[in-house]
């Protein structure tokens, strides 16, 4: 199963909890693929997510997004630019 996520460092812990729950609830002989759309996620956080996903038997794909695409987007404390990445996910993820 392919899963698309996006976040910044502020949402890292809830994302890790969601991923652990997802893997626990969806065992599969075929590795689940996690696609992370990111711009402001630190390298340490990205490496941590990769470690979590691979330790759970999944594959992790980190995709750097130019956040300037959403410079005019309305952001608030609880809505970051990363929230908008999913709107253009088809443009960001690799085509198979």
N, C-alpha and C positions, 0 to 999 in steps of 0.2 A: 504494500500500500504506500502511496506517495502522500506526504503531509507537507503542507506549506505553512511556514511560520515567519513572523517578523517581530522584532522587538529591539529595544536598546538595553543598556546595562540596568536600567531601573526595573525592568520586568523579567530579569533573568531567573530569579528564584521561582516565581510562579510558572514560567515556561518549563523549567526543569521538572517541577512537580507534575505538570500536565504530561510531559513526555514519558516520565516514569509510569504514570498511571496508564497511558496509552499502551505502552509496551507490555505492561503486566496484564492488561485486559484483552490484548490482541496478539497472542502468540502465533508465530508463523514460521514455516520452514524457509520461506523466502524473506530476505532482509527487508524491513520497512525502510523507505528512503525519506529522509527529512531534508527539506530544502529551506534554508534560512536566508531570507532577504534582509540585508543589513546595510546600514550606513554609519551609524554612531555607536555600534557595538564594539567594545574594545577587543584587542587581539586576545587578551587573557580570557575574556568571557566567551569569545568564539571558540578558543581552544578548549575551554571547560565544557561547552555544549558538545563539541566533537567527541570529547572523552566520554561524556554521559551517554550519548547516542551509540557509540561503538561498544561501550561496555554492556549495553542492553541488546546488542546484536544487530543494530541498525547501521545504515550508511548515512553519512552526513555530507551535505553539499552547501557550502557557504557562498552566497552570491552577493557581491558588493554592488549596491545601488547608488547612483548619483542622486542624492537627496534634493539637489537643486531643481529636479523635475517638479517638486512639490513646494517650491518657495512661496507661492501664493496661498498655500493651503492654510485653513484655519486650525491653529494648534492651541492647545490648552495644557494645563498640568497633567490631565489624564488622557489627552489625545496628542500623540507625537506624530511626526512625519511618517514614522514606520507604520502607523495605523493605515495610512493611505497606500502603502506599497502593494497591498493585496488587490487594489483596484486595477493595477496594471501587471499583475502577476504573469499573465500570458506573455508579456513582452520581456520579462526578466528571466524566467526560467528557461533552461536549455531545451531545445526541441529534440525529440528522440526520433 
